[in-house]
Amino acid sequence: MPNYYIQSYIPILMLLAVVILLAVGMLVASYLLGQHRPTREKLTAYECGITPTGDARHRFSVKFYLVAMLFILFDVEVIFLYPWAVIFKELGIFGFVEMLLFLVIVLAGFAYLWKKGALDWTKADSGGL
């Protein structure tokens, strides 16, 4: 391996060392300079000002995870519209037809999920949410 190849990484390694030293230094300074006066109130669990009740290992309904995955899925699909919109004129009619096909597939999936009730929040569920 040529010597100049390794030398090109020296600035990055120096920056990494500075970042690590700065982070460790801030943590140590915070520990040394900070006030340590634990009280009963400070040591209680904080949950938006509400006293926590129940078990922390509460089981969530599968519907919660299904809705979260669907949100991510449709969010990522919509993100594909932005690069297409930027180069729309360069793609011409081919790009327009391809995007229409993509949107038809996305909307078909959305309609299927809607029909199956995956997006219905009013349905009574046996567990969790």
Secondary structure, DSSP 8 states (H G I E B T S, - for coil): --HHHHHTTHHHHHHHHHHHHHHHHHHHHHHHHS-----TTTTS--STTS---S-TT----HHHHHHHHHHHHHHHHHHTHHHHHHTHHHHHHHHHHHHHHHHHHHHHHHHHHHHHTTT-SSS--SS--
